[in-house]
Amino acid sequence: MKDLKKENIIATARNLLQSKLIELEKAIFNVQNAANEESKSSMGDKYETGRAMAQNDRAMLENQKNELLKDISTFENINFEQETEFIKSGSLVQTSIGYILVSVSLGKIVEDGVNVMLISSASPLGTELTGKKIKDSVTMNSRPIQILAIY
């Protein structure tokens, strides 16, 4: 596995999730502050429009935060240590196209110089991989993907 440690990938993913949460909380705080400043300095229609836009921005950010909190909860409840011959949520899979951690959809991270895709088991590729074992293959976008190892 090229010195790639599953626990390091998990720690990096956990840190990324927490960083995203901190950034969203900062953005929510900034939108609220901007709305409060708008209310101090404006009057009339301009004030109402600015306030409505700030409320929309805050609602959008709150929705993103709630989705992220669900992802964090899902991630924290995955058993990454359970050894299995079949791919499941929590599996680190070495494939012909690279490494994939079946957990939550976070995209690509780089760990020890190796690209690792973090996907949800509910994603199209996650659904295809779930239940497969070493030497099985799946097809995604007309592209064959060979399963080389499961950690």
N, C-alpha and C positions, 0 to 999 in steps of 0.2 A: 504494500500500500504506500510505497514511496515515503516513509516516515510521516505519513498523514495520519493524525490521531483523531478519532471520532470525537473524543471529549473536547479537543481544541475547537473543532468545527462547531460543536454544540455551544461552547462558551462564546465563540465569536458571534453566532446567531443570537444568543441571549443578549449579548451586549448591543447588537444592532437593534433588536426589538426595543430595548430600554432607551437607546439613543433616539429612536424614532418617537417614542413616547415623550421624552423630554422636549424634543423639537416641537411636537404638536402642542404641548402644554405652554411652551413659550409663545407660539403663534397665537393661541387662544388668548393668552394674557395681553399680547400686543394689540390684537383686534379689540379687546375690551377697553384697553387704555385709549386707543384711537377713538372709539365711540364716545368715551367719557370726555375726551378733549373736544370732540366735535360738539357735544352738547353744551360745553362751556362757552364756545366761541361763535356759535351760529344761531340763527333764528329762522323761522319760517320754513318754506318748502325745501330749501337747501339742507336744513338741519334734518328734516324728516327723511329725505332721500339718503343722506349720509348715514343716518341712524339705521334705516332699513337695510342698507348695503352691509353695514357692520354686523347686524343681526344675522343676515344671510351667511356672511363669511364665518361667523362664530358657529352657526348651526352646522355648516359644512365641516368645519374643523372638529366639532364635537362628534359628528357622525364618524369621521375618520378615526378619532380617538377611541370611540366605542368599538369599532371594527378591530383596531389594533389591540385593545384590551382583550377581545375575544381570541385573537391570534396568540397573544401572550399566554392566556389561560390554556388554550389548546396545546401550545408548545410545552408548557410546564407540566402538563398531565400525560405527555408521551413517555412511554418506557423505552428509553434509548439503549438500555443495557440488556434487554432480553435477546438472547441469541436465538435465531430462527433460520431455517433453510429457505423459508419463503419470505418474499418482500412484504413488509407491512409498514404502517406508520412507525417511524423511528429507525428504519433501516437506512444505512449508508450503502449505496449501490455503486459499484464500479461497472461502468458500461463501455461499450465501444465508442461512445461519444463523450465520455468523461464521468465524473463523479456526481451522484445525485443523492441528496438527503431528503427522504420523504418525511415531511413534518408540516411546515406552514409555508405558504408562498412568500418568499422573501427575495427571490431572484438569485443572482450570482454573488458569491462571496469568494475571496481568495484566502486560502489557508495554507501556510507553508509553501507558497508559490504555486499552489494547485487551485484551479477553478473548481468550485463546488456549487451546483445548482440546488437551491432549496425550493422544493415544490410541495404542494398539498396533495394528500392522497385522493382528494376529490377533483384535482385537476385532470385534464385529459390524459397526460402522461402518467400521472400518479395512479389513475384508474387502470391504465394498461399494465403498469408494472406490478400492482398489488396482486399478491398470490403467486407470482412467478418465482422461479428458482434459477440457480446458476446454470448456464448453458441454454436457457430459454431465450427467446428473442421476441421483441414486439416491433410493430411498425408504427411510426409516427410521421405524418406528412409524407407518406410514400418512402420513408427512410427506415431501413432496418436498424434496430438497436439490439445488440447482443449483451446479455447480462454475464459479466465476467466474474464478479464476486459480490457477496453480501456480508456486511459487517454489522 
